[in-house]
Structure formats: C-alpha cells, structure tokens
Amino acid sequence: MSVTLRAPPPGKHLMSLIKHYFAGKTAAISGAGDGIGRALSQRLNAAGCHLWLSDINPETLAGTCSLLDDAKGRVTSQVVDCG
C-alpha cells in the first residue's frame, strides 16, 4: 500500500491557523489605510478577529473599513498621527 502526501493548497493551511488563533480576539493595527496594514486587516477580519484600526489618512482608512465585514468581527477605526 502506498501513501501519497500532498501539501495543502497555498494559503489554505495558513488561513486555518490564523482562524484558529485569532477568532474572537482583538488586534490593533496602525497604518491600516493601505499596504500591509490593509492586507492584515482583511486577513484578520476574515478570521473573525475584532479590529481597532488607525491611520493618518481618513480617506484610505475609510476605504479599508469599507472592505471589511463587521458581522465577522467588530471593526473600530480612528484617524491618528502616530508620528
């Protein structure tokens, strides 16, 4: 009897680990208006994580918030200049 081992589809295994760890937890992300901050916000929101988001630019922060599903995890945002 032979056994064939296959790697999980790209991203699938990682997302299941993220969901397992972050579901129901809260994360604060500065620079959430674009780039890595926006991508992290989307990934954690999909996992059911509650988010506290901040950015210096109100337009890009609002853009990120519009991409998120409040039903999956509570989203709170504030325009902040951390610098």
Summary of the structure (lengths in Angstrom):
residues: 83
radius of gyration: 15.7
end to end distance: 61.9
largest distance: 62.1
contacts: 231
relative contact order: 0.19
helix: 40%
strand: 19%
